[in-house]
Amino acid sequence: MHSSSPFSQPNGRTQRPSPLDPFLAEFLAGVALFPNGYRHSTDKLELMRRTGWNDAFIDAIYTSARKRRFFDLYKSGAGRGAPRLQLSKRAIQFLESQTILQPEDG
């Protein structure tokens, strides 16, 4: 794979797809819907409501996203509290490589 692939690791080795990748894609697509960046400590409650996931599972998916460098700091004015995050280019490439099943109409 090309070195800019979202599946490549910093050491140049290819990362195999994970069984959690569909959940990670759903999580990242949800994070992208926060127009002012994502703050996990507070915004995860909204994602939990949307996905039906419990606290421990969404924390595990968030940790996976962080480890895979799928977040950049949200570029906004100085705020208080935990930093807000936005999807990195790497996360956007990952999302583009995934197929997210959409609910059927009707």
C-alpha angles and dihedrals in degrees: 000000000000114000092243091058114125086231095061120097125220090259090059096252120130117251112220118230113270127223085236094059095098090053091046090052091051091049094049092047087053092049089052089061093067102094094196097046131271125280108190096202092062109013095054088078090064091048090048089054092049097046102032090231122145125239096261094050095049089048090053092050091047090051090050090052092050093048090051090051094242094147137071125184111271109249105230140114119304109284136185125250129016116359120261118238136211131192116277123225086256090058092048090052089049092051091049089054093053130077111224112198111231120213113263118250119249 
